[in-house]
Amino acid sequence: MPLSEPTLSDVLAVIAAERAEWNDLVNAVGPDRMQEPGAMGQWTFKDLAAHLTGWRQRSINRLQAAARGEGEPPPPWPADLSDDDAINDWIQEQATNRSVEDILAEADASFADLAAAVESLPSDVLWDPARFPWLEGQSIGQAILDRSYFDHYHDEHEADVRAWLNRGE
């Protein structure tokens, strides 16, 4: 029996699963540890949430522009920042005076925004491996399905956050 082609519903289900996993982690951290350093080096879990959301917003902006038939939008950070460390510092600086609740609400909403942006893409854009050069030859649909879209969090941060959580128990 041949395997069926992946669908938009499959992609949206993965986004929903990632959102649920993220919210489970937020609940595991709990309100008392949100501003405790150590979740990501000296950064707090609040800082990590802002970091992940900042980069996700860039992707969402790109997908929304593609859905409207527009070219690459400017990044949400100042145009003179091109180094990842400088961008990360800028994102953290923007989040410093914001409440944990606002940062977490924005992080949670970014999953809904991602799903809406993906849902607004024409099918040929969703599955075109050449459409988004930043995905290095993968379509956005496939990158979400195989979860490589979420690799930065899973590969760079998740293990550290879980180890940090275990040290605090």
VMD Tcl script that builds the backbone (N, CA, C; Angstrom):
set m [mol new atoms 507]
animate dup $m
set s [atomselect $m all]
$s set {name element resname resid chain x y z} {
  {N N MET 1 A 0.845 -1.175 0.000}
  {CA C MET 1 A 0.000 0.000 0.000}
  {C C MET 1 A 0.898 1.249 0.000}
  {N N PRO 2 A 0.736 2.131 -0.981}
  {CA C PRO 2 A 1.604 3.315 -1.047}
  {C C PRO 2 A 1.285 4.297 0.071}
  {N N LEU 3 A 2.333 4.985 0.502}
  {CA C LEU 3 A 2.149 6.018 1.517}
  {C C LEU 3 A 1.462 7.214 0.884}
  {N N SER 4 A 0.611 7.857 1.627}
  {CA C SER 4 A -0.073 9.031 1.093}
  {C C SER 4 A 0.850 10.243 1.159}
  {N N GLU 5 A 0.606 11.172 0.279}
  {CA C GLU 5 A 1.366 12.420 0.263}
  {C C GLU 5 A 1.040 13.216 1.519}
  {N N PRO 6 A 2.012 13.920 2.069}
  {CA C PRO 6 A 1.718 14.751 3.244}
  {C C PRO 6 A 0.765 15.882 2.858}
  {N N THR 7 A 0.019 16.321 3.841}
  {CA C THR 7 A -0.973 17.366 3.615}
  {C C THR 7 A -0.708 18.562 4.518}
  {N N LEU 8 A -1.395 19.627 4.217}
  {CA C LEU 8 A -1.351 20.802 5.081}
  {C C LEU 8 A -1.780 20.427 6.496}
  {N N SER 9 A -2.783 19.588 6.610}
  {CA C SER 9 A -3.234 19.157 7.947}
  {C C SER 9 A -2.125 18.466 8.723}
  {N N ASP 10 A -1.311 17.684 8.030}
  {CA C ASP 10 A -0.165 17.031 8.680}
  {C C ASP 10 A 0.818 18.068 9.216}
  {N N VAL 11 A 1.074 19.091 8.411}
  {CA C VAL 11 A 1.999 20.158 8.804}
  {C C VAL 11 A 1.450 20.898 10.024}
  {N N LEU 12 A 0.182 21.243 9.972}
  {CA C LEU 12 A -0.435 21.969 11.090}
  {C C LEU 12 A -0.451 21.127 12.363}
  {N N ALA 13 A -0.601 19.811 12.213}
  {CA C ALA 13 A -0.581 18.920 13.381}
  {C C ALA 13 A 0.797 18.933 14.054}
  {N N VAL 14 A 1.864 19.006 13.265}
  {CA C VAL 14 A 3.213 19.062 13.837}
  {C C VAL 14 A 3.406 20.380 14.588}
  {N N ILE 15 A 2.937 21.483 14.006}
  {CA C ILE 15 A 3.037 22.770 14.700}
  {C C ILE 15 A 2.279 22.701 16.026}
  {N N ALA 16 A 1.093 22.120 16.013}
  {CA C ALA 16 A 0.305 21.987 17.247}
  {C C ALA 16 A 1.030 21.111 18.268}
  {N N ALA 17 A 1.677 20.050 17.813}
  {CA C ALA 17 A 2.423 19.172 18.720}
  {C C ALA 17 A 3.626 19.904 19.311}
  {N N GLU 18 A 4.330 20.675 18.491}
  {CA C GLU 18 A 5.472 21.450 18.999}
  {C C GLU 18 A 4.995 22.480 20.026}
  {N N ARG 19 A 3.864 23.088 19.754}
  {CA C ARG 19 A 3.306 24.067 20.695}
  {C C ARG 19 A 2.970 23.396 22.023}
  {N N ALA 20 A 2.354 22.235 21.958}
  {CA C ALA 20 A 1.997 21.504 23.184}
  {C C ALA 20 A 3.253 21.121 23.965}
  {N N GLU 21 A 4.282 20.651 23.260}
  {CA C GLU 21 A 5.537 20.293 23.928}
  {C C GLU 21 A 6.175 21.520 24.574}
  {N N TRP 22 A 6.153 22.649 23.872}
  {CA C TRP 22 A 6.701 23.891 24.419}
  {C C TRP 22 A 5.935 24.277 25.689}
  {N N ASN 23 A 4.622 24.229 25.623}
  {CA C ASN 23 A 3.824 24.614 26.783}
  {C C ASN 23 A 4.022 23.655 27.957}
  {N N ASP 24 A 4.263 22.385 27.662}
  {CA C ASP 24 A 4.605 21.441 28.726}
  {C C ASP 24 A 5.918 21.847 29.400}
  {N N LEU 25 A 6.882 22.282 28.595}
  {CA C LEU 25 A 8.162 22.724 29.152}
  {C C LEU 25 A 7.972 23.995 29.985}
  {N N VAL 26 A 7.195 24.933 29.474}
  {CA C VAL 26 A 6.896 26.165 30.228}
  {C C VAL 26 A 6.305 25.800 31.585}
  {N N ASN 27 A 5.372 24.868 31.599}
  {CA C ASN 27 A 4.763 24.439 32.864}
  {C C ASN 27 A 5.765 23.739 33.770}
  {N N ALA 28 A 6.687 22.983 33.175}
  {CA C ALA 28 A 7.712 22.308 33.979}
  {C C ALA 28 A 8.658 23.320 34.618}
  {N N VAL 29 A 8.972 24.389 33.897}
  {CA C VAL 29 A 9.833 25.433 34.464}
  {C C VAL 29 A 9.109 26.110 35.619}
  {N N GLY 30 A 7.859 26.443 35.417}
  {CA C GLY 30 A 7.057 27.069 36.471}
  {C C GLY 30 A 7.395 28.531 36.675}
  {N N PRO 31 A 6.477 29.251 37.276}
  {CA C PRO 31 A 6.649 30.698 37.423}
  {C C PRO 31 A 7.836 31.108 38.298}
  {N N ASP 32 A 8.214 30.282 39.247}
  {CA C ASP 32 A 9.282 30.662 40.169}
  {C C ASP 32 A 10.674 30.630 39.549}
  {N N ARG 33 A 10.833 29.929 38.420}
  {CA C ARG 33 A 12.173 29.786 37.832}
  {C C ARG 33 A 12.341 30.547 36.521}
  {N N MET 34 A 11.323 31.241 36.079}
  {CA C MET 34 A 11.357 31.916 34.775}
  {C C MET 34 A 12.503 32.915 34.642}
  {N N GLN 35 A 12.880 33.558 35.738}
  {CA C GLN 35 A 13.909 34.589 35.659}
  {C C GLN 35 A 15.200 34.173 36.356}
  {N N GLU 36 A 15.341 32.883 36.569}
  {CA C GLU 36 A 16.550 32.334 37.175}
  {C C GLU 36 A 17.594 32.076 36.082}
  {N N PRO 37 A 18.787 32.619 36.212}
  {CA C PRO 37 A 19.823 32.360 35.202}
  {C C PRO 37 A 20.158 30.873 35.129}
  {N N GLY 38 A 20.610 30.452 33.962}
  {CA C GLY 38 A 21.083 29.087 33.811}
  {C C GLY 38 A 20.354 28.259 32.778}
  {N N ALA 39 A 19.215 28.723 32.299}
  {CA C ALA 39 A 18.485 27.945 31.289}
  {C C ALA 39 A 19.248 27.909 29.971}
  {N N MET 40 A 20.017 28.955 29.720}
  {CA C MET 40 A 20.808 29.068 28.494}
  {C C MET 40 A 22.039 29.896 28.848}
  {N N GLY 41 A 23.024 29.254 29.436}
  {CA C GLY 41 A 24.179 30.006 29.943}
  {C C GLY 41 A 23.703 30.908 31.066}
  {N N GLN 42 A 23.976 32.191 30.949}
  {CA C GLN 42 A 23.501 33.140 31.960}
  {C C GLN 42 A 22.085 33.626 31.689}
  {N N TRP 43 A 21.554 33.266 30.533}
  {CA C TRP 43 A 20.192 33.689 30.207}
  {C C TRP 43 A 19.177 32.903 31.020}
  {N N THR 44 A 18.053 33.539 31.246}
  {CA C THR 44 A 16.933 32.914 31.944}
  {C C THR 44 A 16.042 32.197 30.942}
  {N N PHE 45 A 15.068 31.466 31.444}
  {CA C PHE 45 A 14.095 30.840 30.554}
  {C C PHE 45 A 13.298 31.916 29.826}
  {N N LYS 46 A 13.010 33.009 30.498}
  {CA C LYS 46 A 12.337 34.141 29.842}
  {C C LYS 46 A 13.167 34.614 28.654}
  {N N ASP 47 A 14.488 34.752 28.837}
  {CA C ASP 47 A 15.370 35.164 27.749}
  {C C ASP 47 A 15.328 34.156 26.594}
  {N N LEU 48 A 15.347 32.877 26.931}
  {CA C LEU 48 A 15.289 31.833 25.915}
  {C C LEU 48 A 13.983 31.921 25.134}
  {N N ALA 49 A 12.883 32.102 25.836}
  {CA C ALA 49 A 11.577 32.218 25.163}
  {C C ALA 49 A 11.580 33.404 24.200}
  {N N ALA 50 A 12.132 34.522 24.631}
  {CA C ALA 50 A 12.203 35.706 23.764}
  {C C ALA 50 A 13.107 35.430 22.556}
  {N N HIS 51 A 14.217 34.769 22.788}
  {CA C HIS 51 A 15.171 34.424 21.729}
  {C C HIS 51 A 14.497 33.563 20.664}
  {N N LEU 52 A 13.865 32.481 21.079}
  {CA C LEU 52 A 13.211 31.581 20.126}
  {C C LEU 52 A 12.076 32.281 19.388}
  {N N THR 53 A 11.324 33.095 20.103}
  {CA C THR 53 A 10.205 33.813 19.493}
  {C C THR 53 A 10.705 34.850 18.495}
  {N N GLY 54 A 11.784 35.532 18.822}
  {CA C GLY 54 A 12.341 36.533 17.914}
  {C C GLY 54 A 12.739 35.932 16.579}
  {N N TRP 55 A 13.421 34.815 16.630}
  {CA C TRP 55 A 13.823 34.160 15.379}
  {C C TRP 55 A 12.616 33.565 14.665}
  {N N ARG 56 A 11.668 33.000 15.409}
  {CA C ARG 56 A 10.463 32.447 14.775}
  {C C ARG 56 A 9.682 33.552 14.076}
  {N N GLN 57 A 9.657 34.749 14.682}
  {CA C GLN 57 A 8.933 35.857 14.062}
  {C C GLN 57 A 9.535 36.213 12.713}
  {N N ARG 58 A 10.837 36.115 12.601}
  {CA C ARG 58 A 11.460 36.382 11.295}
  {C C ARG 58 A 10.929 35.403 10.249}
  {N N SER 59 A 10.848 34.131 10.608}
  {CA C SER 59 A 10.314 33.132 9.680}
  {C C SER 59 A 8.852 33.418 9.342}
  {N N ILE 60 A 8.077 33.759 10.343}
  {CA C ILE 60 A 6.660 34.061 10.121}
  {C C ILE 60 A 6.525 35.234 9.158}
  {N N ASN 61 A 7.320 36.268 9.363}
  {CA C ASN 61 A 7.278 37.428 8.466}
  {C C ASN 61 A 7.597 37.014 7.028}
  {N N ARG 62 A 8.562 36.136 6.867}
  {CA C ARG 62 A 8.929 35.652 5.531}
  {C C ARG 62 A 7.786 34.874 4.889}
  {N N LEU 63 A 7.149 34.023 5.672}
  {CA C LEU 63 A 6.038 33.227 5.143}
  {C C LEU 63 A 4.844 34.108 4.797}
  {N N GLN 64 A 4.555 35.081 5.659}
  {CA C GLN 64 A 3.453 35.996 5.374}
  {C C GLN 64 A 3.711 36.789 4.098}
  {N N ALA 65 A 4.939 37.241 3.902}
  {CA C ALA 65 A 5.282 37.973 2.682}
  {C C ALA 65 A 5.114 37.077 1.461}
  {N N ALA 66 A 5.557 35.832 1.570}
  {CA C ALA 66 A 5.417 34.897 0.450}
  {C C ALA 66 A 3.942 34.661 0.124}
  {N N ALA 67 A 3.103 34.558 1.131}
  {CA C ALA 67 A 1.671 34.349 0.907}
  {C C ALA 67 A 1.040 35.534 0.179}
  {N N ARG 68 A 1.602 36.715 0.412}
  {CA C ARG 68 A 1.098 37.919 -0.263}
  {C C ARG 68 A 1.765 38.138 -1.619}
  {N N GLY 69 A 2.691 37.253 -1.985}
  {CA C GLY 69 A 3.392 37.393 -3.248}
  {C C GLY 69 A 4.491 38.432 -3.218}
  {N N GLU 70 A 4.951 38.771 -2.039}
  {CA C GLU 70 A 5.995 39.784 -1.861}
  {C C GLU 70 A 7.356 39.120 -1.680}
  {N N GLY 71 A 8.392 39.914 -1.841}
  {CA C GLY 71 A 9.761 39.440 -1.638}
  {C C GLY 71 A 10.107 39.357 -0.164}
  {N N GLU 72 A 11.353 39.078 0.071}
  {CA C GLU 72 A 11.885 38.934 1.434}
  {C C GLU 72 A 11.691 40.224 2.236}
  {N N PRO 73 A 11.022 40.150 3.373}
  {CA C PRO 73 A 10.866 41.350 4.202}
  {C C PRO 73 A 12.132 41.613 5.012}
  {N N PRO 74 A 12.299 42.819 5.507}
  {CA C PRO 74 A 13.460 43.081 6.361}
  {C C PRO 74 A 13.308 42.315 7.680}
  {N N PRO 75 A 14.414 41.995 8.313}
  {CA C PRO 75 A 14.322 41.308 9.608}
  {C C PRO 75 A 13.720 42.232 10.661}
  {N N PRO 76 A 13.198 41.668 11.747}
  {CA C PRO 76 A 12.598 42.497 12.797}
  {C C PRO 76 A 13.613 43.266 13.642}
  {N N TRP 77 A 14.884 42.980 13.479}
  {CA C TRP 77 A 15.932 43.687 14.220}
  {C C TRP 77 A 16.572 44.734 13.300}
  {N N PRO 78 A 17.377 45.625 13.868}
  {CA C PRO 78 A 18.022 46.660 13.048}
  {C C PRO 78 A 18.823 46.062 11.893}
  {N N ALA 79 A 18.739 46.716 10.742}
  {CA C ALA 79 A 19.369 46.208 9.516}
  {C C ALA 79 A 20.884 46.081 9.626}
  {N N ASP 80 A 21.504 46.850 10.504}
  {CA C ASP 80 A 22.962 46.791 10.615}
  {C C ASP 80 A 23.441 45.579 11.414}
  {N N LEU 81 A 22.524 44.818 11.991}
  {CA C LEU 81 A 22.903 43.614 12.737}
  {C C LEU 81 A 22.871 42.413 11.793}
  {N N SER 82 A 24.001 41.764 11.629}
  {CA C SER 82 A 24.036 40.580 10.767}
  {C C SER 82 A 24.641 39.375 11.472}
  {N N ASP 83 A 25.340 39.596 12.542}
  {CA C ASP 83 A 25.959 38.524 13.325}
  {C C ASP 83 A 24.923 37.956 14.297}
  {N N ASP 84 A 24.819 36.624 14.345}
  {CA C ASP 84 A 23.817 35.989 15.210}
  {C C ASP 84 A 23.939 36.420 16.667}
  {N N ASP 85 A 25.165 36.528 17.170}
  {CA C ASP 85 A 25.343 36.929 18.570}
  {C C ASP 85 A 24.825 38.340 18.809}
  {N N ALA 86 A 25.076 39.248 17.889}
  {CA C ALA 86 A 24.580 40.620 18.027}
  {C C ALA 86 A 23.056 40.655 17.946}
  {N N ILE 87 A 22.495 39.837 17.060}
  {CA C ILE 87 A 21.035 39.757 16.946}
  {C C ILE 87 A 20.452 39.187 18.236}
  {N N ASN 88 A 21.057 38.135 18.745}
  {CA C ASN 88 A 20.576 37.537 19.995}
  {C C ASN 88 A 20.651 38.535 21.148}
  {N N ASP 89 A 21.715 39.303 21.207}
  {CA C ASP 89 A 21.842 40.330 22.245}
  {C C ASP 89 A 20.743 41.380 22.099}
  {N N TRP 90 A 20.451 41.775 20.874}
  {CA C TRP 90 A 19.402 42.763 20.620}
  {C C TRP 90 A 18.044 42.214 21.056}
  {N N ILE 91 A 17.765 40.950 20.707}
  {CA C ILE 91 A 16.489 40.329 21.101}
  {C C ILE 91 A 16.374 40.312 22.625}
  {N N GLN 92 A 17.452 39.917 23.305}
  {CA C GLN 92 A 17.417 39.871 24.762}
  {C C GLN 92 A 17.200 41.264 25.344}
  {N N GLU 93 A 17.867 42.248 24.774}
  {CA C GLU 93 A 17.723 43.624 25.259}
  {C C GLU 93 A 16.272 44.106 25.125}
  {N N GLN 94 A 15.629 43.740 24.017}
  {CA C GLN 94 A 14.236 44.139 23.803}
  {C C GLN 94 A 13.300 43.492 24.832}
  {N N ALA 95 A 13.686 42.328 25.316}
  {CA C ALA 95 A 12.837 41.585 26.249}
  {C C ALA 95 A 13.085 41.935 27.709}
  {N N THR 96 A 14.188 42.600 28.000}
  {CA C THR 96 A 14.617 42.823 29.378}
  {C C THR 96 A 13.530 43.418 30.264}
  {N N ASN 97 A 12.874 44.453 29.800}
  {CA C ASN 97 A 11.888 45.145 30.638}
  {C C ASN 97 A 10.455 44.665 30.422}
  {N N ARG 98 A 10.299 43.612 29.652}
  {CA C ARG 98 A 8.965 43.051 29.433}
  {C C ARG 98 A 8.690 41.990 30.491}
  {N N SER 99 A 7.442 41.806 30.810}
  {CA C SER 99 A 7.087 40.816 31.830}
  {C C SER 99 A 7.226 39.396 31.286}
  {N N VAL 100 A 7.429 38.467 32.190}
  {CA C VAL 100 A 7.472 37.053 31.835}
  {C C VAL 100 A 6.173 36.665 31.143}
  {N N GLU 101 A 5.060 37.143 31.672}
  {CA C GLU 101 A 3.752 36.794 31.107}
  {C C GLU 101 A 3.641 37.244 29.648}
  {N N ASP 102 A 4.113 38.458 29.360}
  {CA C ASP 102 A 4.067 38.951 27.975}
  {C C ASP 102 A 4.952 38.116 27.054}
  {N N ILE 103 A 6.146 37.806 27.516}
  {CA C ILE 103 A 7.080 37.018 26.703}
  {C C ILE 103 A 6.499 35.630 26.431}
  {N N LEU 104 A 5.954 34.989 27.463}
  {CA C LEU 104 A 5.390 33.643 27.284}
  {C C LEU 104 A 4.145 33.671 26.410}
  {N N ALA 105 A 3.322 34.701 26.559}
  {CA C ALA 105 A 2.126 34.822 25.714}
  {C C ALA 105 A 2.538 35.001 24.254}
  {N N GLU 106 A 3.562 35.815 24.025}
  {CA C GLU 106 A 4.054 36.024 22.666}
  {C C GLU 106 A 4.638 34.729 22.097}
  {N N ALA 107 A 5.374 33.996 22.903}
  {CA C ALA 107 A 5.948 32.722 22.454}
  {C C ALA 107 A 4.833 31.750 22.074}
  {N N ASP 108 A 3.825 31.646 22.913}
  {CA C ASP 108 A 2.711 30.751 22.623}
  {C C ASP 108 A 1.973 31.193 21.360}
  {N N ALA 109 A 1.698 32.480 21.251}
  {CA C ALA 109 A 0.985 33.006 20.081}
  {C C ALA 109 A 1.780 32.804 18.796}
  {N N SER 110 A 3.107 32.764 18.898}
  {CA C SER 110 A 3.917 32.606 17.690}
  {C C SER 110 A 3.645 31.265 17.004}
  {N N PHE 111 A 3.259 30.254 17.763}
  {CA C PHE 111 A 2.904 28.974 17.144}
  {C C PHE 111 A 1.620 29.117 16.330}
  {N N ALA 112 A 0.644 29.841 16.873}
  {CA C ALA 112 A -0.592 30.094 16.128}
  {C C ALA 112 A -0.311 30.947 14.902}
  {N N ASP 113 A 0.573 31.929 15.054}
  {CA C ASP 113 A 0.949 32.781 13.924}
  {C C ASP 113 A 1.662 31.968 12.843}
  {N N LEU 114 A 2.521 31.060 13.266}
  {CA C LEU 114 A 3.210 30.191 12.317}
  {C C LEU 114 A 2.186 29.329 11.565}
  {N N ALA 115 A 1.272 28.732 12.292}
  {CA C ALA 115 A 0.253 27.899 11.652}
  {C C ALA 115 A -0.579 28.717 10.661}
  {N N ALA 116 A -0.979 29.917 11.052}
  {CA C ALA 116 A -1.772 30.766 10.157}
  {C C ALA 116 A -0.966 31.152 8.917}
  {N N ALA 117 A 0.319 31.458 9.106}
  {CA C ALA 117 A 1.167 31.824 7.966}
  {C C ALA 117 A 1.324 30.644 7.013}
  {N N VAL 118 A 1.554 29.465 7.556}
  {CA C VAL 118 A 1.693 28.262 6.730}
  {C C VAL 118 A 0.379 27.983 6.004}
  {N N GLU 119 A -0.712 28.117 6.715}
  {CA C GLU 119 A -2.028 27.840 6.126}
  {C C GLU 119 A -2.350 28.810 4.988}
  {N N SER 120 A -1.794 30.005 5.036}
  {CA C SER 120 A -2.076 31.003 4.005}
  {C C SER 120 A -1.235 30.819 2.741}
  {N N LEU 121 A -0.242 29.936 2.800}
  {CA C LEU 121 A 0.623 29.718 1.644}
  {C C LEU 121 A -0.088 28.883 0.578}
  {N N PRO 122 A 0.059 29.272 -0.686}
  {CA C PRO 122 A -0.420 28.388 -1.747}
  {C C PRO 122 A 0.328 27.054 -1.671}
  {N N SER 123 A -0.311 25.993 -2.080}
  {CA C SER 123 A 0.276 24.656 -1.992}
  {C C SER 123 A 1.621 24.568 -2.702}
  {N N ASP 124 A 1.742 25.216 -3.867}
  {CA C ASP 124 A 3.009 25.134 -4.590}
  {C C ASP 124 A 4.142 25.816 -3.823}
  {N N VAL 125 A 3.834 26.812 -3.020}
  {CA C VAL 125 A 4.845 27.478 -2.190}
  {C C VAL 125 A 5.158 26.615 -0.964}
  {N N LEU 126 A 4.135 26.032 -0.365}
  {CA C LEU 126 A 4.311 25.194 0.823}
  {C C LEU 126 A 5.266 24.027 0.565}
  {N N TRP 127 A 5.200 23.451 -0.634}
  {CA C TRP 127 A 5.972 22.244 -0.922}
  {C C TRP 127 A 7.154 22.485 -1.864}
  {N N ASP 128 A 7.478 23.736 -2.183}
  {CA C ASP 128 A 8.576 24.053 -3.094}
  {C C ASP 128 A 9.913 24.086 -2.350}
  {N N PRO 129 A 10.807 23.124 -2.621}
  {CA C PRO 129 A 12.084 23.084 -1.897}
  {C C PRO 129 A 13.032 24.234 -2.257}
  {N N ALA 130 A 12.742 24.955 -3.321}
  {CA C ALA 130 A 13.612 26.064 -3.724}
  {C C ALA 130 A 13.040 27.423 -3.316}
  {N N ARG 131 A 11.868 27.452 -2.737}
  {CA C ARG 131 A 11.184 28.723 -2.467}
  {C C ARG 131 A 11.857 29.556 -1.382}
  {N N PHE 132 A 12.342 28.911 -0.339}
  {CA C PHE 132 A 12.931 29.631 0.787}
  {C C PHE 132 A 14.400 29.214 0.942}
  {N N PRO 133 A 15.321 30.019 0.410}
  {CA C PRO 133 A 16.743 29.647 0.469}
  {C C PRO 133 A 17.239 29.382 1.889}
  {N N TRP 134 A 16.672 30.038 2.876}
  {CA C TRP 134 A 17.107 29.848 4.256}
  {C C TRP 134 A 16.790 28.449 4.777}
  {N N LEU 135 A 15.987 27.682 4.035}
  {CA C LEU 135 A 15.694 26.301 4.433}
  {C C LEU 135 A 16.623 25.300 3.743}
  {N N GLU 136 A 17.592 25.828 2.984}
  {CA C GLU 136 A 18.665 25.025 2.390}
  {C C GLU 136 A 18.149 23.798 1.628}
  {N N GLY 137 A 17.227 24.041 0.691}
  {CA C GLY 137 A 16.762 22.980 -0.188}
  {C C GLY 137 A 15.568 22.183 0.306}
  {N N GLN 138 A 14.972 22.593 1.392}
  {CA C GLN 138 A 13.769 21.926 1.886}
  {C C GLN 138 A 12.581 22.855 1.712}
  {N N SER 139 A 11.429 22.281 1.485}
  {CA C SER 139 A 10.216 23.094 1.484}
  {C C SER 139 A 9.855 23.401 2.931}
  {N N ILE 140 A 9.105 24.462 3.141}
  {CA C ILE 140 A 8.669 24.777 4.506}
  {C C ILE 140 A 7.768 23.658 5.035}
  {N N GLY 141 A 6.937 23.103 4.170}
  {CA C GLY 141 A 6.075 21.997 4.610}
  {C C GLY 141 A 6.885 20.821 5.110}
  {N N GLN 142 A 7.902 20.413 4.339}
  {CA C GLN 142 A 8.737 19.280 4.740}
  {C C GLN 142 A 9.571 19.608 5.972}
  {N N ALA 143 A 10.089 20.826 6.050}
  {CA C ALA 143 A 10.911 21.215 7.205}
  {C C ALA 143 A 10.110 21.152 8.501}
  {N N ILE 144 A 8.849 21.495 8.422}
  {CA C ILE 144 A 7.994 21.389 9.617}
  {C C ILE 144 A 7.647 19.929 9.881}
  {N N LEU 145 A 7.284 19.200 8.837}
  {CA C LEU 145 A 6.917 17.786 9.013}
  {C C LEU 145 A 8.024 16.975 9.661}
  {N N ASP 146 A 9.259 17.164 9.193}
  {CA C ASP 146 A 10.359 16.374 9.773}
  {C C ASP 146 A 10.972 17.066 10.991}
  {N N ARG 147 A 10.363 18.181 11.371}
  {CA C ARG 147 A 10.725 18.963 12.553}
  {C C ARG 147 A 12.090 19.634 12.459}
  {N N SER 148 A 12.730 19.593 11.289}
  {CA C SER 148 A 14.008 20.290 11.156}
  {C C SER 148 A 13.816 21.799 11.304}
  {N N TYR 149 A 12.614 22.288 11.018}
  {CA C TYR 149 A 12.314 23.709 11.238}
  {C C TYR 149 A 12.548 24.082 12.702}
  {N N PHE 150 A 12.321 23.150 13.603}
  {CA C PHE 150 A 12.447 23.384 15.043}
  {C C PHE 150 A 13.785 22.920 15.608}
  {N N ASP 151 A 14.715 22.532 14.719}
  {CA C ASP 151 A 16.006 21.988 15.161}
  {C C ASP 151 A 16.789 22.921 16.075}
  {N N HIS 152 A 16.751 24.209 15.817}
  {CA C HIS 152 A 17.551 25.117 16.644}
  {C C HIS 152 A 17.209 24.931 18.118}
  {N N TYR 153 A 15.945 24.937 18.423}
  {CA C TYR 153 A 15.527 24.733 19.818}
  {C C TYR 153 A 15.932 23.346 20.298}
  {N N HIS 154 A 15.567 22.327 19.532}
  {CA C HIS 154 A 15.809 20.954 19.986}
  {C C HIS 154 A 17.305 20.633 20.076}
  {N N ASP 155 A 18.083 21.100 19.101}
  {CA C ASP 155 A 19.509 20.757 19.071}
  {C C ASP 155 A 20.365 21.659 19.950}
  {N N GLU 156 A 20.002 22.932 20.033}
  {CA C GLU 156 A 20.853 23.901 20.715}
  {C C GLU 156 A 20.430 24.209 22.156}
  {N N HIS 157 A 19.163 24.022 22.490}
  {CA C HIS 157 A 18.692 24.512 23.780}
  {C C HIS 157 A 17.940 23.510 24.661}
  {N N GLU 158 A 17.197 22.613 24.054}
  {CA C GLU 158 A 16.305 21.761 24.848}
  {C C GLU 158 A 17.050 20.941 25.902}
  {N N ALA 159 A 18.140 20.289 25.525}
  {CA C ALA 159 A 18.878 19.455 26.486}
  {C C ALA 159 A 19.408 20.296 27.643}
  {N N ASP 160 A 19.899 21.497 27.326}
  {CA C ASP 160 A 20.416 22.376 28.383}
  {C C ASP 160 A 19.310 22.809 29.341}
  {N N VAL 161 A 18.143 23.125 28.790}
  {CA C VAL 161 A 17.022 23.542 29.647}
  {C C VAL 161 A 16.597 22.377 30.535}
  {N N ARG 162 A 16.514 21.206 29.964}
  {CA C ARG 162 A 16.089 20.039 30.766}
  {C C ARG 162 A 17.129 19.707 31.847}
  {N N ALA 163 A 18.419 19.826 31.520}
  {CA C ALA 163 A 19.470 19.603 32.522}
  {C C ALA 163 A 19.374 20.654 33.621}
  {N N TRP 164 A 19.145 21.900 33.235}
  {CA C TRP 164 A 18.972 23.000 34.201}
  {C C TRP 164 A 17.778 22.717 35.104}
  {N N LEU 165 A 16.692 22.256 34.514}
  {CA C LEU 165 A 15.505 21.916 35.315}
  {C C LEU 165 A 15.821 20.808 36.318}
  {N N ASN 166 A 16.523 19.790 35.870}
  {CA C ASN 166 A 16.857 18.669 36.745}
  {C C ASN 166 A 17.779 19.077 37.894}
  {N N ARG 167 A 18.661 20.053 37.644}
  {CA C ARG 167 A 19.546 20.533 38.708}
  {C C ARG 167 A 18.754 21.283 39.783}
  {N N GLY 168 A 17.644 21.863 39.397}
  {CA C GLY 168 A 16.865 22.667 40.343}
  {C C GLY 168 A 15.828 21.875 41.121}
  {N N GLU 169 A 15.661 20.613 40.765}
  {CA C GLU 169 A 14.638 19.820 41.453}
  {C C GLU 169 A 15.130 19.289 42.792}
}
mol reanalyze $m
mol bondsrecalc $m
mol representation Tube
mol addrep $m
